[in-house]
Amino acid sequence: MAESGRLVVIGLGYVGLPLAERAVQVGWSVHGLDTCARTVSALAAGESHVDDISAAQVRAMLDRGFVPTTDESCLDTADVVVICVPTPLSVDGAPDLSAVHAAAQAVARHAHPGQLVVLESTTYPGTTEEVLVPLLEASGLVVGVDVHCAFSPERIDPGNAVFTLVNTPKIVGGITPACTDRAEAFYGGLVDTVVRAKGAREAEMTKLLENTYRHVNIALVNEMARFCHELRIDLWDVIACASTKPFGFSPFFPGPGVGGHCIPIDPNYLSHRVKTNLGFPFRFVELAQEINASMPAYVARRVQDLLNEHGKAVKGSRALLLGVTYKADIADQRESPATAVAAALMDLGADVAFHDPLVSTWQVRDLVLPRVDHLDRAMADSDVIVLLQAHRDYRTLVDRLPSVPLLDTRGILSGPGVTRL
Ligand SMILES: NC(=O)c1ccc[n+]([C@@H]2O[C@H](COP(=O)([O-])OP(=O)(O)OC[C@H]3O[C@@H](n4cnc5c(N)ncnc54)[C@H](O)[C@@H]3O)[C@@H](O)[C@H]2O)c1
């Protein structure tokens, strides 16, 4: 049976805010706890910093009683707590669980019998059992007896209007079957379908399988793009043809590299876990990492070749980059490969400017790059144009292109002057 009551969502980012919004909608009394005072005061003022949630939606949440706060005492009365804090990599590439630790310690300080605590942050298998449970039990309460604890991988796809939080099946895996029951009841009131995993480890691993699958398949087509170019084969046409097979094939597309919070980061959580616990490498992830990470430099080399074909040197050339976010039609720049492409071109001596309808300022290393407002004029004034992101606005660009060479890394343009990756 679905439950309702008092919910605290910890971490009000791309994952936590949509969850809080849905819970408010279905009648939960929701506090959003975040350590970032700026985020909390912006939300309290009715502003949104997340692509999928509009300012109007934030205002509607506030009208229905949503309370963004930095004050952890809201945990005192919470029936359910969901942790949606970041899980980045440390400087040496190892999992950085400091935010999960901090959030779990805050929960433990206010834990009380009857509470359900769910971790949604992507992490290596074993985190819920080995990290979250001991931190919670430091409160003196026993997980599975006094409090329930589960993992539910987050599957938000920012900008996806078809598959949302509500109609994307939600996986839940508890520390005990009773914990899974409780998590199933909670999410059953928020989403259309809840899927029970055998336990927390299986739920954690599900997310990593999904992301590693994407990572490896993107690396596969990125590697193919390199030799298809040499063999004068249009890989996008190949993928379109292969996609007509009604079974056994899912299309993935090449590009200038991988970005965002998930694909470049999460598989490292898994390979690090395999290496430290078992002592051997997770070779698929390492190979995919190597191929995808080499793409920005490859794009820069293709730009160099393109200029060369037009009798120009990259040094001193005016290179215009179109679309610098990690994903089409999304403002999020986290881990965007555009940064590495720009840096590689700058290293080769190019003067780099950018255009992006969703980004007002963009910094590469210590330099704030010039942003062009007037796209047609800027394209005509460039020596080379590099399309890095398939934003909606660029899909019709082909009718407006000046006679300047253009490298399309996303395969959305065709015609004279356009070279695909
Ligand atoms: N963004 C996505 O598309 C996506 C998709 C799938 C999974 N995930 C995973 O979900 C988790 C959250 O990602 P996100 O994109 O929402 O991150 P985010 O950076 O957008 O938001 C995280 C929020 O948590 C806050 N925070 C950090 N430490 C905190 C603490 N100790 N207590 C309270 N708040 C704290 C930050 O201030 C920030 O507002 C990560 O593990 C990520 O890998 C993200």
The ligand as an SDF file (V2000), in Angstrom:
LIG
                    3D

 44 48  0  0  0  0  0  0  0  0999 V2000
   21.9120   14.3030  -12.9740 N   0  0  0  0  0  0  0  0  0  0  0  0
   21.5890   13.1580  -13.4880 C   0  0  0  0  0  0  0  0  0  0  0  0
   21.1370   13.0740  -14.6220 O   0  0  0  0  0  0  0  0  0  0  0  0
   21.7610   11.8680  -12.7140 C   0  0  0  0  0  0  0  0  0  0  0  0
   21.2470   10.7100  -13.2890 C   0  0  0  0  0  0  0  0  0  0  0  0
   21.3850    9.5090  -12.6130 C   0  0  0  0  0  0  0  0  0  0  0  0
   22.0330    9.4740  -11.3750 C   0  0  0  0  0  0  0  0  0  0  0  0
   22.5260   10.6070  -10.8150 N   0  0  0  0  0  0  0  0  0  0  0  0
   23.1590   10.4800   -9.5060 C   0  0  0  0  0  0  0  0  0  0  0  0
   22.3680   11.1270   -8.5250 O   0  0  0  0  0  0  0  0  0  0  0  0
   23.1880   11.7220   -7.5250 C   0  0  0  0  0  0  0  0  0  0  0  0
   22.8870   13.2060   -7.4110 C   0  0  0  0  0  0  0  0  0  0  0  0
   23.1780   13.8190   -8.6550 O   0  0  0  0  0  0  0  0  0  0  0  0
   22.6220   15.2390   -9.0790 P   0  0  0  0  0  0  0  0  0  0  0  0
   22.8480   15.3390  -10.5420 O   0  0  0  0  0  0  0  0  0  0  0  0
   21.2530   15.4660   -8.5420 O   0  0  0  0  0  0  0  0  0  0  0  0
   23.6410   16.1970   -8.3010 O   0  0  0  0  0  0  0  0  0  0  0  0
   23.5530   17.7940   -8.1540 P   0  0  0  0  0  0  0  0  0  0  0  0
   24.9530   18.2590   -8.0240 O   0  0  0  0  0  0  0  0  0  0  0  0
   22.6580   18.3630   -9.2150 O   0  0  0  0  0  0  0  0  0  0  0  0
   22.7990   18.0050   -6.7670 O   0  0  0  0  0  0  0  0  0  0  0  0
   23.2820   17.5450   -5.5610 C   0  0  0  0  0  0  0  0  0  0  0  0
   22.8430   18.5040   -4.4500 C   0  0  0  0  0  0  0  0  0  0  0  0
   23.2630   17.9380   -3.2210 O   0  0  0  0  0  0  0  0  0  0  0  0
   23.7240   18.9840   -2.3890 C   0  0  0  0  0  0  0  0  0  0  0  0
   24.5770   18.4240   -1.3380 N   0  0  0  0  0  0  0  0  0  0  0  0
   25.8690   18.0480   -1.4120 C   0  0  0  0  0  0  0  0  0  0  0  0
   26.2780   17.5200   -0.2420 N   0  0  0  0  0  0  0  0  0  0  0  0
   25.1990   17.5670    0.5890 C   0  0  0  0  0  0  0  0  0  0  0  0
   24.9760   17.1630    1.9290 C   0  0  0  0  0  0  0  0  0  0  0  0
   25.9240   16.5720    2.6360 N   0  0  0  0  0  0  0  0  0  0  0  0
   23.7680   17.3960    2.4610 N   0  0  0  0  0  0  0  0  0  0  0  0
   22.7870   17.9730    1.7550 C   0  0  0  0  0  0  0  0  0  0  0  0
   22.9350   18.3580    0.4690 N   0  0  0  0  0  0  0  0  0  0  0  0
   24.1230   18.1580   -0.0990 C   0  0  0  0  0  0  0  0  0  0  0  0
   24.4120   19.9500   -3.3210 C   0  0  0  0  0  0  0  0  0  0  0  0
   24.4900   21.2400   -2.7630 O   0  0  0  0  0  0  0  0  0  0  0  0
   23.4760   19.8810   -4.5490 C   0  0  0  0  0  0  0  0  0  0  0  0
   22.4540   20.8630   -4.4750 O   0  0  0  0  0  0  0  0  0  0  0  0
   24.6230   11.4010   -7.9470 C   0  0  0  0  0  0  0  0  0  0  0  0
   25.0380   10.2430   -7.2890 O   0  0  0  0  0  0  0  0  0  0  0  0
   24.5010   11.1440   -9.4280 C   0  0  0  0  0  0  0  0  0  0  0  0
   25.5220   10.2740   -9.8910 O   0  0  0  0  0  0  0  0  0  0  0  0
   22.3990   11.8120  -11.4760 C   0  0  0  0  0  0  0  0  0  0  0  0
  1  2  1  0
  2  3  2  0
  2  4  1  0
  4  5  1  0
  4 44  2  0
  5  6  2  0
  6  7  1  0
  7  8  2  0
  8  9  1  0
  8 44  1  0
  9 10  1  0
  9 42  1  0
 10 11  1  0
 11 12  1  0
 11 40  1  0
 12 13  1  0
 13 14  1  0
 14 15  2  0
 14 16  1  0
 14 17  1  0
 17 18  1  0
 18 19  2  0
 18 20  1  0
 18 21  1  0
 21 22  1  0
 22 23  1  0
 23 24  1  0
 23 38  1  0
 24 25  1  0
 25 26  1  0
 25 36  1  0
 26 27  1  0
 26 35  1  0
 27 28  2  0
 28 29  1  0
 29 30  1  0
 29 35  2  0
 30 31  1  0
 30 32  2  0
 32 33  1  0
 33 34  2  0
 34 35  1  0
 36 37  1  0
 36 38  1  0
 38 39  1  0
 40 41  1  0
 40 42  1  0
 42 43  1  0
M  CHG  2   8   1  16  -1
M  END
$$$$
